[in-house]
Amino acid sequence: MMAIESEKVTADVVEVSEFPHLAQRYRVFAVPKVVMNESLEFEGARPEAAFVAMVESVAGRQDTEGSSQG
């Protein structure tokens, strides 16, 4: 839903049985498995508010890293 609502968020849904190399790379043992910017990952469903907070924390880290590199 976030990717639909915002141009700043993109999402890919992957069927791991069709892409076993991705399942191995990201150590998928349960679904849903969420990986955000290679820096945060978790398995299992989360309440919407918790999920939004996780996305915001990753986005905040990206902003901080980007501004410190300039």
C-alpha positions in Angstrom: 0.0 0.0 0.0 2.8 2.4 0.8 4.3 2.0 -2.7 0.9 2.7 -4.2 0.4 5.8 -2.1 3.8 7.4 -2.4 6.3 7.8 -5.3 9.1 7.7 -2.7 8.4 4.1 -1.9 8.9 1.1 -4.2 8.1 -2.5 -3.5 8.7 -5.8 -5.2 6.9 -9.0 -4.4 8.9 -12.1 -5.1 7.7 -15.7 -5.2 10.7 -17.4 -3.6 10.0 -20.8 -5.2 10.5 -19.1 -8.6 13.7 -17.2 -7.4 15.5 -19.5 -5.0 18.7 -17.5 -5.3 16.8 -14.5 -3.7 15.4 -16.8 -0.9 18.9 -17.9 -0.1 20.5 -14.4 -0.4 17.9 -13.0 2.1 17.6 -16.1 4.2 13.8 -16.4 3.8 12.5 -19.0 6.2 9.0 -17.5 6.7 6.7 -15.2 4.9 6.1 -12.3 4.7 9.8 -11.4 4.7 10.5 -7.7 4.4 13.9 -6.2 3.5 14.3 -2.5 3.4 17.2 -0.9 1.6 19.4 -3.9 2.6 19.6 -2.4 6.1 16.6 -3.7 7.9 14.7 -7.0 7.6 12.0 -8.8 9.5 9.7 -11.8 9.0 6.0 -11.9 9.8 3.1 -9.5 9.6 3.3 -6.2 11.6 0.5 -3.8 12.5 0.4 -0.9 10.1 1.7 1.7 12.6 4.7 -0.5 13.5 5.5 -1.0 9.8 5.3 2.7 9.0 7.6 3.4 12.0 10.1 0.9 10.6 10.0 2.5 7.1 10.4 6.0 8.6 13.4 4.8 10.7 15.1 3.4 7.6 14.3 6.5 5.6 15.7 8.7 8.5 18.9 6.7 8.5 19.2 7.1 4.7 18.7 10.9 5.0 21.3 11.2 7.8 23.9 9.1 5.8 23.3 11.1 2.7 23.7 14.5 4.4 26.9 13.5 6.2 28.5 12.4 2.9 28.2 15.9 1.3 
